[in-house]
């Protein structure tokens, strides 16, 4: 027994897919590398802050501000790589400020 076929105009339309995003794949790989380097930079900033705290009563304000900005940048890179964000982060956009707008 054969199954009845629907006419072509009654069959559900298959969603069309665009071309594979090779550009985004390349950028994502590059941002993953930058994310890895940024993680190490955060580690060294944290160590430097602890060392500075040993010799001084307060940590460095410049390193504190840069650590905040770098942390936000890392979040932007992770959002782009995981497709939670469409706009590519720095250097294609501004480097983030330490505090959200």
N, C-alpha and C positions, 0 to 999 in steps of 0.2 A: 504494500500500500504506500503510495507516495504522499508526501505532505504538501498541502496546498501552498502555493507561493503567492505572495502579495505583489500587486503591480508596483513598478518602480516608484511611482509617485506617492504611494502609501507607506513605503518602507521608511522607518525612522532614519533621519539624516545622521550620518556619522560626523562627529566634530572634526573639523579640519585642524591640523596641527601645522604650526609654522616650522621654519627651518630650525635645526638644532642650534642652540645658542653657544656656538664655539667661542665667541668672544667672551661671553660671561664665564664659560668654563676656564678659559685662560686667565681672566682676571681673578676668578675664585682661587685658582691654584697659587697665583702670585699673592693674593691677600692672605691665604693660609700660611705662606712662608713669612709674610710680614707679621702675622699674628703670633707665630712661633718666636720670632725675634723680639717682638714686643713683650711677650711673656718673660723672656730673659731680662729685658730692660727693666721691667717691673721688679723682678727679683733683685737686681743690682741696686735699684733705687731703694728698695726696702732695707737691704743690707747697709747701704750708705746712710740711711736715716738712723738706723740703730747705732752705727758707729759714731755718727755726729752727736747723737743723744748721749753717748757715754762721755764725750769730752765737753759738751755744751748742755745747757739746761733745756734747750729747745731744738727741734729738728729744723731743717732748712725749709724756708717758705717757698723758695724757687723749686726745689725738688718736690715739695708737696703739691704745688700747682701743676708741675709737669706730670707728676704721677696721676693726678686727677684727669688731666687732658688725655693722657695716654690710655687710661682706663676707658674713657668714653670712646676713644678711637677704636680700641679693641672691640667694644660692644658694637660699633658701627660695622666693623669688618665682619664680625660673626653674624650680624643680621643680614648683611649682603650675601655672604657665602651660603647661608641657610634659606635664602629666598624670602626672608621676612622684610627685606628692604629692596627696592628697585634701583635707587640712586647709588652709584658707586661712591665709596668714601674717598678721603684724601688719597691721592693728589688730584682726583677728579672733582672734588668739592673742598670746601674750607676745612681746615683742621679744627676739631671741636674745641669749644671753650671748656673750662673746668666745671662750670655750673650750667645746668640746662637753662634754656631761655624761658 
